[in-house]
Amino acid sequence: MWRRLIYHPEVNYALRQTIVLCLPVAIGLMFGSLQQGLLFSLVPACCNIAGLDQLHKRFFKRLVVGGSLFALSSIFIQLLLAHGVPLPFVMLGLALLFGVSGEISPLHGRLLPASLIAAVFTLGLTGNVPLWLPPLLYLAGTAWYGLFNALWFRLWQEQPMREALSLLYRELADYIEAKYSLLTQHTDPDSALPPLFARQQKVIDQIAQVYQQLHMLSANHLSQYKRLLRAFQVALDLQEHIAVSLHQPDEVQKLVQQSHAEAVLRYNARIVAARLRVLADDILYHRQPDRFAADAGLSALEKIARHHPDNPVGQFCYFHFSRIYRLLRSQRPLYRRDVMADNQQRLPFWPALRSYCSLKSMALRNAARLGLMLAIGSSLGLVFNLPKPYWILMTIMFVSQNGYNATRVRIQHRALGTLAGLVIAAGTLQLKMGDGVILTGMLVVTLAGYLVLRKNYGLAMTGMTVVTVYTLQLLSLNGAHFLLPRLVDTLIGCMLAFGGTLWLWPQWQSGLLRKNAHQALERDQEALRLLLLQPDPGAPALAYARMRVNQAHNALFTSLSQAMQEPGFNSRYLSDMRLWVTHSQFIVEHINAMTTLARDHYMLTDTLAADYLASCEVALQSCQQRLEYDGPSTENPGIFNTDGPQDQAVTLMERHLRRILFHLGVMHTISSVAWPQRPQHGFWLARRLRDTPPN
């Protein structure tokens, strides 16, 4: 029970965040300096947003950089305000100054909002504390935060990696259950495929997160991560065999009608899913896995394949389930691969600065967007003489996310959570409670808020609002006076953030569909060249190419999912693009299956492989060109001939290639319809699609 409690991801995270916040408050209370302890608790918010709570091979270096930026932002805002520079110009200048961090890497880009939040906190302290106190507070607070997290991760070694791997195994379990529960619905792609795509997206996202952690930790050089690296390679093999599909619904229906294959496949899927969930718990709670055997289910699959030799579905399912059972039984990967091949690239400072100075830089646009929103919020505070205008700026920073939909959801949660928290605080402030009772209640609410923060931001914000009001009550004994201003400032900040997301260089995912579609086709072409052109590409190279194909398609699917929730775009166009992405997913799964065949040396002759590769490359390039041309199609449909090169025997590899050619032909036809009807008039938001640059 203790092991399951302390290693649970939400409990472990909540305990760490609560202790690092409340321990300085407790020490300040013991020494009669409660105010300094409460001020000290502001720093972890900046550190969390900056990503300084993540393990990294340069952990202490990032702490030094983060603490220095927090202190510099505090010094700059105080000095500039002291010399009479208007607050809107100060906030815009700070955003543009620190925005270069986003050009270095996505992880460094998180230092920009954290530094701006440090400046906003300093704005709230200006006039109440000496000038030297806020910078010193940030330096000491960042040092305390880093030392505490270093000690915490030393006590619970490998825990972040274990949490990510455990979640990956759970996503694989959900994916295989969903896939085979919809077995007889594959004749209707509109109803069966979207849930599977969503599951596949979650799996690939989790794989990308584990890759990122491996890169940040350099885990391949650390002996304590060897077992987890092996578990990750097993998960990659499992994903490969779970994701493949023949996509022959007629053959599936025929086999289901002629045998009890549907019940057998679902039975095997349930066994695999249950075992994957057990392994997920074993990884998370530091347990050794027990022995696993499932001979009955595999034997039933073998009988179906033997009794129906003319139907490829039985052989196909038996082959992949046998590999899955082998992986679950041995807990060893089928082959070794370089799991560090997906490293994130980090741009050096001076090249990043040169790139940042370009008007096409996304980091510059993001910094300018934040800076202008903060400048407008500061101006409103000055014009209307609001008592605490920095709440507007804090709300803008906390609700601004990457993309329209994420910002919209965060705004809703923030506004509703703040309103509920203020109502609760207004009621409880009428009670006469001592400081000890208040601090104990704040501790409990903080712990509860962090327990639900990662799953329900709105509910967590309710608790955090109550804690904030009581913090002001302890600092100035007039927390009730901030209830209405806090609500007004929060609503103003939410409206400004929403308006900035709409009007200030919006990051419309609809504008990225063309770019992501191009990249998906390029990754398909690279994988097919490796499969058909190289005589012996090797298992690691095949695995890396296959994952690049999956990740490129996942980026396309994510863009489409978010674009369908954006306002002002042509629903018919997005519906056609959804069908385009569906056929792209079919190609991905055929490449998954071909990768498995190629690794087992089930290849074509050189002449036949070259002929098929030439046909596929012509079809891929035609689809890419069609994405760029909005006029009517004049190409010869014969280039998508699914019969392929003439040959007497049709092998399994050829069947996959012919299906790829068929899907490319459908995608070319869809592009001919979808791209000319892209929204080019009407609602003003639609014009943003053309204005969005490709990078």
C-alpha positions as CSV (number, residue, x, y, z in Angstrom):
1,M,0.0,0.0,0.0
2,W,2.8,2.4,0.9
3,R,4.6,1.6,-2.4
4,R,1.5,2.2,-4.5
5,L,0.9,5.5,-2.6
6,I,4.3,7.0,-2.7
7,Y,5.1,6.0,-6.3
8,H,1.7,7.1,-7.7
9,P,2.4,9.8,-10.3
10,E,-0.2,12.3,-9.0
11,V,0.7,11.7,-5.4
12,N,4.4,11.9,-5.9
13,Y,4.0,15.1,-7.9
14,A,1.6,16.7,-5.4
15,L,3.9,15.9,-2.5
16,R,7.0,17.3,-4.2
17,Q,5.2,20.6,-5.2
18,T,3.5,21.0,-1.8
19,I,6.7,20.4,0.2
20,V,8.8,22.8,-1.9
21,L,6.2,25.5,-1.4
22,C,5.3,25.0,2.2
23,L,8.6,24.2,3.8
24,P,9.9,27.8,3.5
25,V,6.6,29.0,5.0
26,A,7.0,26.7,7.9
27,I,10.6,27.8,8.5
28,G,9.5,31.4,8.3
29,L,6.7,30.8,10.8
30,M,9.2,29.1,13.2
31,F,11.5,32.1,13.1
32,G,8.8,34.7,13.2
33,S,9.2,35.7,9.5
34,L,6.0,34.4,8.0
35,Q,5.9,37.2,5.4
36,Q,9.4,36.3,4.0
37,G,8.3,32.6,3.9
38,L,5.2,33.4,1.9
39,L,7.2,35.6,-0.5
40,F,9.7,32.8,-0.9
41,S,6.9,30.5,-2.1
42,L,6.3,32.7,-5.2
43,V,9.5,31.4,-6.8
44,P,8.5,27.8,-7.5
45,A,5.7,29.0,-9.8
46,C,8.3,30.6,-12.1
47,C,10.5,27.5,-11.8
48,N,7.6,25.1,-12.8
49,I,6.7,27.2,-15.8
50,A,10.4,27.3,-16.9
51,G,10.6,23.5,-16.8
52,L,13.3,23.5,-14.1
53,D,11.5,20.7,-12.3
54,Q,12.5,18.2,-15.0
55,L,15.6,16.0,-14.8
56,H,18.2,17.1,-17.2
57,K,21.9,16.2,-17.9
58,R,22.5,20.0,-17.4
59,F,20.2,20.3,-14.5
60,F,22.3,22.8,-12.4
61,K,23.3,24.8,-15.4
62,R,19.7,25.3,-16.3
63,L,19.0,26.4,-12.7
64,V,21.8,29.0,-12.9
65,V,20.4,30.3,-16.2
66,G,16.8,30.3,-15.0
67,G,17.6,32.1,-11.7
68,S,19.8,34.6,-13.5
69,L,17.0,35.5,-15.9
70,F,14.4,35.8,-13.1
71,A,16.7,38.2,-11.2
72,L,17.5,40.2,-14.4
73,S,13.9,40.6,-15.2
74,S,13.3,41.8,-11.7
75,I,16.1,44.3,-11.8
76,F,15.2,45.6,-15.3
77,I,11.5,46.3,-14.4
78,Q,12.5,48.1,-11.2
79,L,15.2,50.2,-12.8
80,L,13.1,51.1,-15.9
81,L,10.1,52.1,-13.8
82,A,12.3,54.1,-11.5
83,H,13.6,56.1,-14.5
84,G,10.0,56.9,-15.7
85,V,9.7,54.4,-18.5
86,P,5.9,53.6,-18.9
87,L,5.0,50.1,-17.8
88,P,3.5,49.0,-21.2
89,F,6.9,49.7,-22.9
90,V,8.7,47.9,-20.2
91,M,6.7,44.7,-20.5
92,L,6.9,44.7,-24.4
93,G,10.7,45.3,-24.2
94,L,11.2,42.5,-21.7
95,A,9.2,40.1,-23.8
96,L,11.2,40.9,-26.9
97,L,14.5,40.7,-25.0
98,F,13.9,37.3,-23.5
99,G,12.1,35.9,-26.5
100,V,15.3,34.7,-28.1
101,S,15.3,31.8,-25.8
102,G,12.5,30.3,-27.8
103,E,14.8,30.1,-30.9
104,I,17.4,28.0,-29.1
105,S,15.0,25.1,-28.4
106,P,11.5,24.4,-27.1
107,L,12.8,23.7,-23.7
108,H,14.7,27.0,-23.5
109,G,11.6,28.7,-24.9
110,R,9.8,28.0,-21.6
111,L,12.2,30.5,-19.9
112,L,10.4,33.4,-21.6
113,P,7.0,33.1,-19.8
114,A,8.7,32.3,-16.6
115,S,10.9,35.4,-16.7
116,L,7.9,37.6,-17.6
117,I,6.0,36.1,-14.6
118,A,9.0,36.9,-12.4
119,A,8.7,40.5,-13.6
120,V,5.0,40.6,-12.9
121,F,5.6,39.3,-9.3
122,T,8.2,42.0,-8.9
123,L,5.7,44.6,-10.0
124,G,3.4,43.5,-7.2
125,L,6.2,43.8,-4.7
126,T,7.5,47.2,-5.9
127,G,7.0,49.9,-3.2
128,N,6.5,47.3,-0.5
129,V,10.0,45.8,-0.2
130,P,13.5,47.1,-0.8
131,L,14.8,47.1,-4.4
132,W,17.4,44.5,-3.7
133,L,15.0,42.0,-2.2
134,P,13.2,40.6,-5.3
135,P,16.4,39.7,-7.2
136,L,17.9,38.1,-4.1
137,L,14.6,36.3,-3.5
138,Y,14.6,34.8,-7.0
139,L,18.3,33.7,-6.8
140,A,17.8,32.1,-3.4
141,G,14.4,30.6,-4.3
142,T,15.7,29.0,-7.5
143,A,18.7,27.6,-5.6
144,W,16.4,26.1,-2.9
145,Y,14.0,24.8,-5.6
146,G,16.9,23.1,-7.5
147,L,18.5,21.6,-4.4
148,F,15.2,20.2,-3.2
149,N,14.3,18.7,-6.6
150,A,17.8,17.2,-6.9
151,L,17.4,15.5,-3.5
152,W,13.9,14.4,-4.3
153,F,14.9,12.8,-7.6
154,R,17.9,11.2,-5.8
155,L,15.5,9.6,-3.3
156,W,13.1,8.5,-6.1
157,Q,15.5,7.6,-8.9
158,E,14.2,6.9,-12.3
159,Q,10.6,7.9,-11.3
160,P,10.0,10.4,-14.1
161,M,11.1,7.8,-16.7
162,R,9.0,5.1,-15.0
163,E,5.9,7.3,-15.0
164,A,6.3,7.9,-18.8
165,L,6.9,4.3,-19.6
166,S,4.0,3.1,-17.4
167,L,1.7,5.5,-19.2
168,L,3.0,4.2,-22.6
169,Y,2.2,0.6,-21.7
170,R,-1.3,1.7,-20.6
171,E,-1.8,3.5,-23.9
172,L,-0.7,0.4,-25.8
173,A,-3.2,-1.7,-23.8
174,D,-6.1,0.8,-24.6
175,Y,-5.0,0.8,-28.2
176,I,-5.1,-3.0,-28.8
177,E,-8.4,-3.3,-27.0
178,A,-10.0,-0.6,-29.1
179,K,-8.6,-2.0,-32.3
180,Y,-10.0,-5.5,-31.9
181,S,-13.3,-4.4,-30.3
182,L,-14.0,-2.6,-33.6
183,L,-12.9,-5.5,-35.8
184,T,-16.2,-5.9,-37.6
185,Q,-16.8,-2.2,-38.0
186,H,-13.8,-1.7,-40.3
187,T,-16.1,-1.6,-43.3
188,D,-17.3,1.8,-42.1
189,P,-14.1,3.9,-41.8
190,D,-16.0,7.0,-40.7
191,S,-17.1,5.3,-37.5
192,A,-14.3,2.9,-36.8
193,L,-11.1,4.8,-37.7
194,P,-11.3,8.1,-35.7
195,P,-11.2,6.3,-32.3
196,L,-8.3,4.2,-33.5
197,F,-6.4,7.3,-34.7
198,A,-6.9,9.0,-31.4
199,R,-5.5,6.0,-29.6
200,Q,-2.6,5.8,-32.1
201,Q,-1.9,9.5,-31.5
202,K,-1.7,9.1,-27.8
203,V,0.8,6.2,-28.2
204,I,3.1,8.2,-30.5
205,D,2.9,11.2,-28.3
206,Q,4.0,9.2,-25.3
207,I,6.8,7.6,-27.3
208,A,8.0,11.1,-28.3
209,Q,7.9,12.1,-24.6
210,V,10.1,9.1,-23.6
211,Y,12.5,10.0,-26.4
212,Q,12.7,13.5,-25.1
213,Q,13.4,12.3,-21.6
214,L,16.1,9.9,-22.8
215,H,17.8,12.8,-24.6
216,M,17.6,15.1,-21.7
217,L,19.1,12.5,-19.3
218,S,21.6,10.9,-21.7
219,A,20.1,7.7,-20.2
220,N,22.0,5.4,-22.5
221,H,25.2,6.3,-20.6
222,L,23.7,5.6,-17.1
223,S,23.7,2.1,-15.8
224,Q,20.6,2.5,-13.6
225,Y,18.5,3.1,-16.7
226,K,19.4,-0.1,-18.6
227,R,16.3,-2.0,-17.5
228,L,14.1,0.9,-18.4
229,L,15.8,1.3,-21.8
230,R,15.0,-2.4,-22.4
231,A,11.4,-1.9,-21.4
232,F,11.2,1.1,-23.9
233,Q,12.6,-1.0,-26.7
234,V,10.0,-3.7,-25.9
235,A,7.3,-1.1,-26.0
236,L,8.5,0.1,-29.5
237,D,8.4,-3.5,-30.7
238,L,4.9,-3.9,-29.3
239,Q,3.7,-0.7,-30.9
240,E,5.0,-2.0,-34.2
241,H,3.1,-5.2,-34.1
242,I,-0.1,-3.7,-32.6
243,A,-0.3,-0.9,-35.1
244,V,0.0,-3.0,-38.3
245,S,-3.1,-3.9,-40.3
246,L,-3.9,-5.6,-43.6
247,H,-6.9,-3.3,-44.3
248,Q,-8.8,-5.9,-46.2
249,P,-12.3,-5.6,-44.6
250,D,-13.8,-8.1,-47.1
251,E,-11.4,-10.8,-46.1
252,V,-11.9,-9.9,-42.4
253,Q,-15.7,-10.3,-42.8
254,K,-15.3,-13.5,-44.7
255,L,-13.1,-15.0,-42.0
256,V,-15.5,-13.9,-39.2
257,Q,-18.4,-15.5,-41.0
258,Q,-16.6,-18.8,-41.6
259,S,-15.1,-19.2,-38.1
260,H,-15.1,-17.9,-34.6
261,A,-12.1,-15.6,-35.4
262,E,-13.7,-12.5,-33.9
263,A,-14.1,-14.0,-30.5
264,V,-10.6,-15.5,-30.6
265,L,-9.0,-12.2,-31.6
266,R,-10.9,-10.3,-28.9
267,Y,-9.9,-12.9,-26.4
268,N,-6.2,-12.5,-27.3
269,A,-6.5,-8.7,-27.3
270,R,-8.0,-8.8,-23.8
271,I,-5.1,-11.0,-22.6
272,V,-2.5,-8.7,-24.1
273,A,-4.2,-5.6,-22.7
274,A,-4.4,-7.1,-19.2
275,R,-0.7,-8.1,-19.3
276,L,0.3,-4.6,-20.5
277,R,-1.5,-3.0,-17.6
278,V,0.2,-5.4,-15.2
279,L,3.6,-4.5,-16.7
280,A,2.7,-0.8,-16.5
281,D,2.1,-1.2,-12.7
282,D,5.3,-3.2,-12.3
283,I,7.3,-0.5,-14.0
284,L,5.7,2.3,-12.0
285,Y,5.9,0.6,-8.6
286,H,9.4,-0.9,-8.9
287,R,8.3,-4.5,-9.0
288,Q,9.7,-7.5,-10.8
289,P,7.3,-8.9,-13.4
290,D,6.0,-12.4,-12.9
291,R,6.0,-15.2,-15.5
292,F,3.5,-14.9,-18.4
293,A,2.0,-17.6,-20.6
294,A,-1.0,-17.5,-22.9
295,D,-0.7,-20.7,-25.0
296,A,-4.5,-21.3,-25.3
297,G,-5.2,-18.0,-27.1
298,L,-2.3,-18.4,-29.5
299,S,-3.2,-22.0,-30.2
300,A,-6.7,-21.0,-31.2
301,L,-5.3,-18.4,-33.6
302,E,-3.0,-21.0,-35.1
303,K,-5.9,-23.4,-35.7
304,I,-7.8,-20.6,-37.5
305,A,-4.8,-19.8,-39.7
306,R,-4.3,-23.5,-40.5
307,H,-8.0,-24.2,-41.3
308,H,-8.3,-21.1,-43.6
309,P,-5.0,-21.0,-45.6
310,D,-6.5,-19.0,-48.4
311,N,-7.5,-16.1,-46.1
312,P,-4.5,-13.9,-45.3
313,V,-6.1,-12.4,-42.2
314,G,-5.6,-15.5,-40.1
315,Q,-1.9,-15.9,-41.0
316,F,-1.4,-12.2,-40.5
317,C,-3.0,-12.1,-37.0
318,Y,-1.2,-15.3,-35.9
319,F,2.1,-13.9,-36.9
320,H,1.8,-10.6,-35.1
321,F,0.2,-12.0,-32.0
322,S,2.9,-14.6,-31.7
323,R,5.5,-11.8,-31.7
324,I,3.5,-9.9,-29.2
325,Y,3.3,-12.9,-26.9
326,R,7.0,-13.5,-27.3
327,L,7.8,-10.0,-26.2
328,L,5.5,-10.2,-23.2
329,R,7.0,-13.5,-22.2
330,S,10.7,-12.7,-22.6
331,Q,10.6,-9.0,-21.8
332,R,13.4,-8.5,-24.2
333,P,13.3,-6.6,-27.5
334,L,13.3,-8.5,-30.8
335,Y,16.4,-6.6,-31.9
336,R,18.6,-3.8,-30.7
337,R,18.1,-0.2,-31.9
338,D,19.5,3.2,-31.2
339,V,16.8,4.7,-29.0
340,M,18.8,8.0,-28.9
341,A,18.5,8.7,-32.6
342,D,15.6,11.1,-32.1
343,N,17.6,13.7,-30.2
344,Q,16.2,17.2,-30.2
345,Q,18.5,19.8,-31.9
346,R,19.7,22.8,-29.9
347,L,20.6,25.9,-31.8
348,P,23.7,27.8,-30.4
349,F,23.0,31.3,-29.1
350,W,24.5,33.5,-31.9
351,P,22.8,31.6,-34.8
352,A,19.6,31.6,-32.7
353,L,19.9,35.4,-32.3
354,R,20.3,35.8,-36.1
355,S,17.3,33.6,-36.8
356,Y,15.3,35.5,-34.1
357,C,15.9,38.8,-35.8
358,S,14.0,37.6,-38.9
359,L,10.3,38.7,-39.2
360,K,9.4,35.1,-40.1
361,S,10.7,33.8,-36.7
362,M,8.0,32.0,-34.8
363,A,9.9,32.8,-31.5
364,L,9.8,36.5,-32.4
365,R,6.1,36.4,-33.2
366,N,5.4,34.6,-29.9
367,A,7.4,37.1,-27.9
368,A,5.7,40.0,-29.7
369,R,2.3,38.5,-29.1
370,L,3.0,38.1,-25.3
371,G,4.6,41.5,-25.1
372,L,1.7,43.3,-26.8
373,M,-0.9,41.6,-24.7
374,L,1.0,42.6,-21.5
375,A,1.4,46.1,-22.8
376,I,-2.4,46.4,-23.5
377,G,-3.1,44.9,-20.1
378,S,-0.8,47.4,-18.4
379,S,-2.4,50.3,-20.3
380,L,-5.8,49.2,-19.1
381,G,-4.6,49.1,-15.6
382,L,-3.2,52.6,-15.8
383,V,-6.2,54.1,-17.6
384,F,-8.8,52.7,-15.2
385,N,-6.6,53.1,-12.2
386,L,-7.1,49.5,-11.1
387,P,-5.8,48.8,-7.6
388,K,-3.8,45.7,-8.5
389,P,-3.3,45.7,-12.3
390,Y,-0.6,43.0,-12.1
391,W,-3.4,40.4,-11.7
392,I,-4.3,41.1,-15.3
393,L,-0.7,40.4,-16.4
394,M,-0.5,37.3,-14.4
395,T,-3.7,36.0,-15.8
396,I,-2.5,36.7,-19.4
397,M,0.7,34.7,-18.7
398,F,-1.0,31.7,-17.0
399,V,-3.7,31.2,-19.7
400,S,-1.6,31.9,-22.8
401,Q,-0.8,28.5,-24.5
402,N,0.5,27.4,-27.8
403,G,-2.5,27.4,-30.2
404,Y,-6.1,28.6,-30.2
405,N,-7.8,25.6,-28.8
406,A,-5.4,25.1,-25.8
407,T,-5.7,28.8,-24.9
408,R,-9.5,28.7,-25.2
409,V,-9.8,25.7,-22.8
410,R,-7.3,27.2,-20.3
411,I,-9.3,30.4,-20.3
412,Q,-12.5,28.6,-19.5
413,H,-10.9,26.6,-16.7
414,R,-9.1,29.7,-15.3
415,A,-12.2,31.9,-15.3
416,L,-14.6,29.3,-13.8
417,G,-12.0,28.1,-11.2
418,T,-11.2,31.6,-10.1
419,L,-14.9,32.5,-9.7
420,A,-15.6,29.3,-7.7
421,G,-12.5,29.9,-5.5
422,L,-13.4,33.5,-4.8
423,V,-16.9,32.5,-3.8
424,I,-15.5,29.9,-1.4
425,A,-12.9,32.4,0.0
426,A,-15.6,35.1,0.5
427,G,-17.6,32.6,2.6
428,T,-14.7,31.3,4.7
429,L,-13.3,34.7,5.4
430,Q,-16.3,35.4,7.5
431,L,-15.1,32.8,9.9
432,K,-12.7,33.9,12.7
433,M,-9.7,31.5,12.5
434,G,-6.2,31.7,13.9
435,D,-3.1,31.7,11.8
436,G,-2.3,28.1,12.6
437,V,-5.7,26.9,11.4
438,I,-5.4,29.0,8.2
439,L,-2.0,27.7,7.4
440,T,-3.1,24.1,8.0
441,G,-6.1,24.6,5.7
442,M,-3.8,26.2,3.1
443,L,-1.5,23.1,3.3
444,V,-4.4,20.7,2.7
445,V,-5.9,22.7,-0.1
446,T,-2.5,23.1,-1.8
447,L,-1.9,19.3,-1.7
448,A,-5.4,18.6,-3.0
449,G,-4.9,21.2,-5.8
450,Y,-1.7,19.6,-7.0
451,L,-3.3,16.2,-6.9
452,V,-5.8,17.2,-9.6
453,L,-3.7,19.9,-11.4
454,R,-2.6,17.7,-14.3
455,K,-6.0,16.3,-14.9
456,N,-8.4,19.1,-14.1
457,Y,-6.9,22.6,-14.2
458,G,-10.2,24.3,-13.4
459,L,-10.7,22.4,-10.1
460,A,-7.1,22.9,-9.1
461,M,-7.5,26.6,-9.9
462,T,-10.4,26.8,-7.4
463,G,-8.1,25.6,-4.6
464,M,-5.2,27.8,-5.7
465,T,-7.5,30.9,-5.7
466,V,-8.5,30.2,-2.1
467,V,-4.8,29.8,-1.1
468,T,-3.9,33.1,-2.9
469,V,-6.7,35.0,-1.1
470,Y,-5.6,33.7,2.3
471,T,-1.9,34.5,1.5
472,L,-3.0,38.1,0.9
473,Q,-5.0,37.9,4.1
474,L,-1.9,36.8,6.1
475,L,0.4,39.4,4.4
476,S,-1.9,42.5,4.7
477,L,-4.9,41.4,6.7
478,N,-7.3,42.6,4.0
479,G,-7.8,39.7,1.7
480,A,-11.5,40.4,1.4
481,H,-10.7,43.7,-0.3
482,F,-9.1,41.8,-3.3
483,L,-12.0,39.5,-4.1
484,L,-13.8,41.7,-6.6
485,P,-10.6,43.3,-8.1
486,R,-9.2,39.8,-8.5
487,L,-12.3,38.6,-10.4
488,V,-12.4,41.7,-12.6
489,D,-8.7,41.5,-13.4
490,T,-8.9,37.8,-14.2
491,L,-11.8,38.3,-16.6
492,I,-9.9,41.2,-18.3
493,G,-6.8,39.1,-18.6
494,C,-8.7,36.2,-20.1
495,M,-10.3,38.4,-22.7
496,L,-7.0,39.9,-23.6
497,A,-5.4,36.5,-24.0
498,F,-8.2,35.3,-26.1
499,G,-8.1,38.4,-28.3
500,G,-4.3,38.1,-28.7
501,T,-4.7,34.5,-29.7
502,L,-7.2,35.5,-32.4
503,W,-5.6,38.7,-33.8
504,L,-1.8,38.8,-33.0
505,W,-0.2,36.4,-35.5
506,P,-2.5,33.5,-34.6
507,Q,-1.0,30.0,-34.8
508,W,-3.7,28.4,-36.8
509,Q,-3.3,24.7,-37.3
510,S,-5.3,24.9,-40.5
511,G,-2.4,26.8,-42.0
512,L,0.0,24.0,-41.0
513,L,-1.9,21.3,-42.7
514,R,-0.2,21.7,-46.1
515,K,3.3,21.7,-44.5
516,N,2.5,18.7,-42.3
517,A,1.0,16.8,-45.3
518,H,4.2,17.5,-47.3
519,Q,6.3,16.2,-44.5
520,A,4.2,13.0,-44.1
521,L,4.6,12.2,-47.8
522,E,8.4,12.9,-47.5
523,R,8.7,10.5,-44.6
524,D,6.7,7.9,-46.5
525,Q,9.1,8.3,-49.4
526,E,12.2,7.9,-47.3
527,A,10.9,4.7,-45.7
528,L,9.9,3.2,-49.0
529,R,13.4,4.0,-50.4
530,L,15.0,2.3,-47.4
531,L,12.7,-0.7,-47.7
532,L,13.0,-1.2,-51.5
533,L,16.3,0.3,-52.5
534,Q,18.7,-0.8,-49.8
535,P,19.9,-4.4,-50.1
536,D,20.2,-4.9,-46.3
537,P,19.2,-1.7,-44.4
538,G,19.4,-3.2,-41.0
539,A,16.9,-3.4,-38.2
540,P,17.9,-0.1,-36.4
541,A,17.6,1.9,-39.6
542,L,14.3,0.4,-40.4
543,A,13.0,1.1,-36.9
544,Y,14.1,4.7,-37.1
545,A,12.5,5.3,-40.5
546,R,9.3,3.7,-39.3
547,M,9.1,5.9,-36.2
548,R,9.7,9.0,-38.3
549,V,6.8,8.0,-40.5
550,N,4.5,7.5,-37.5
551,Q,5.6,10.8,-35.9
552,A,5.1,12.8,-39.1
553,H,1.6,11.4,-39.6
554,N,0.9,12.0,-36.0
555,A,1.8,15.7,-36.4
556,L,-0.6,15.9,-39.4
557,F,-3.4,14.2,-37.4
558,T,-2.9,16.6,-34.5
559,S,-3.0,19.6,-36.8
560,L,-6.2,18.4,-38.3
561,S,-7.8,17.6,-34.9
562,Q,-7.1,21.1,-33.7
563,A,-8.0,22.8,-36.9
564,M,-11.5,21.3,-36.8
565,Q,-12.1,23.2,-33.5
566,E,-10.8,26.6,-34.9
567,P,-13.4,29.2,-35.9
568,G,-14.1,30.6,-39.4
569,F,-12.8,27.7,-41.6
570,N,-14.5,25.8,-44.3
571,S,-16.0,22.6,-42.8
572,R,-16.2,20.9,-46.2
573,Y,-12.4,21.5,-46.7
574,L,-11.6,20.1,-43.3
575,S,-13.9,17.1,-43.9
576,D,-12.0,16.3,-47.1
577,M,-8.7,16.7,-45.3
578,R,-9.9,14.3,-42.7
579,L,-10.5,11.7,-45.4
580,W,-7.0,12.5,-46.8
581,V,-5.5,11.9,-43.4
582,T,-7.4,8.6,-43.1
583,H,-5.7,7.3,-46.2
584,S,-2.4,8.6,-45.0
585,Q,-2.9,6.5,-41.9
586,F,-3.5,3.4,-44.1
587,I,-0.1,4.0,-45.7
588,V,1.6,4.3,-42.3
589,E,0.2,1.0,-41.2
590,H,1.3,-0.7,-44.5
591,I,4.8,0.7,-43.9
592,N,4.7,-0.7,-40.4
593,A,3.8,-4.1,-41.7
594,M,6.5,-3.9,-44.5
595,T,9.1,-3.0,-42.0
596,T,8.4,-6.2,-40.1
597,L,8.6,-8.2,-43.3
598,A,11.8,-6.6,-44.4
599,R,13.5,-7.2,-41.0
600,D,12.7,-10.9,-41.5
601,H,14.3,-10.7,-45.0
602,Y,10.9,-11.3,-46.7
603,M,11.9,-9.0,-49.6
604,L,11.2,-8.7,-53.3
605,T,13.6,-9.3,-56.2
606,D,15.8,-6.3,-57.1
607,T,14.0,-5.7,-60.4
608,L,10.6,-5.9,-58.9
609,A,11.5,-3.7,-55.9
610,A,12.9,-1.1,-58.2
611,D,9.8,-1.1,-60.4
612,Y,7.5,-0.7,-57.4
613,L,9.7,2.0,-55.9
614,A,9.5,4.0,-59.2
615,S,5.7,3.7,-59.2
616,C,5.5,4.8,-55.6
617,E,7.8,7.7,-56.0
618,V,5.9,9.0,-59.0
619,A,2.6,8.7,-57.1
620,L,4.1,10.4,-54.0
621,Q,5.6,13.3,-56.0
622,S,2.3,13.8,-57.8
623,C,0.5,14.0,-54.5
624,Q,3.1,16.6,-53.3
625,Q,2.7,18.7,-56.4
626,R,-1.1,18.5,-56.1
627,L,-0.9,20.0,-52.6
628,E,0.7,23.1,-54.2
629,Y,-1.6,23.5,-57.1
630,D,-5.2,24.8,-56.6
631,G,-6.4,24.5,-60.2
632,P,-8.1,21.5,-61.9
633,S,-6.1,18.3,-62.2
634,T,-4.8,17.4,-65.6
635,E,-2.6,14.4,-64.6
636,N,-3.1,11.0,-66.1
637,P,-4.8,8.7,-63.6
638,G,-2.7,5.8,-64.9
639,I,0.2,6.8,-62.7
640,F,-1.7,5.3,-59.8
641,N,-2.2,1.9,-61.3
642,T,-2.7,-0.4,-58.4
643,D,-1.9,-3.5,-60.4
644,G,1.8,-2.6,-60.2
645,P,4.5,-4.3,-62.2
646,Q,3.3,-7.4,-64.0
647,D,4.3,-10.6,-62.2
648,Q,2.7,-13.9,-61.8
649,A,2.9,-14.3,-58.0
650,V,1.5,-11.7,-55.7
651,T,3.4,-11.8,-52.4
652,L,2.5,-10.2,-49.1
653,M,5.0,-7.4,-49.7
654,E,3.5,-6.7,-53.1
655,R,0.0,-6.6,-51.7
656,H,1.1,-3.9,-49.2
657,L,2.7,-1.9,-52.0
658,R,-0.4,-2.1,-54.3
659,R,-2.6,-0.9,-51.4
660,I,-0.2,2.0,-50.9
661,L,-0.5,2.9,-54.6
662,F,-4.3,2.7,-54.3
663,H,-4.3,5.0,-51.2
664,L,-2.0,7.5,-53.0
665,G,-4.4,7.6,-55.9
666,V,-7.3,8.4,-53.5
667,M,-5.3,11.1,-51.8
668,H,-4.5,12.7,-55.1
669,T,-8.2,12.8,-56.0
670,I,-9.1,14.3,-52.6
671,S,-6.4,17.0,-53.0
672,S,-7.9,18.0,-56.3
673,V,-11.2,18.6,-54.5
674,A,-10.0,19.9,-51.1
675,W,-7.3,22.4,-51.9
676,P,-9.3,24.6,-54.4
677,Q,-12.1,25.0,-51.8
678,R,-9.8,26.2,-49.0
679,P,-11.5,29.2,-47.3
680,Q,-10.4,32.4,-49.1
681,H,-13.3,34.7,-48.4
682,G,-16.0,35.5,-45.8
683,F,-15.2,35.6,-42.1
684,W,-12.0,37.5,-41.4
685,L,-10.4,34.6,-39.6
686,A,-10.4,32.6,-42.8
687,R,-7.8,34.9,-44.4
688,R,-5.3,33.8,-41.8
689,L,-4.9,30.5,-43.6
690,R,-3.1,32.2,-46.4
691,D,-1.2,34.6,-44.1
692,T,0.3,31.8,-42.0
693,P,3.9,31.1,-43.2
694,P,5.0,27.5,-43.8
695,N,7.5,27.6,-41.0
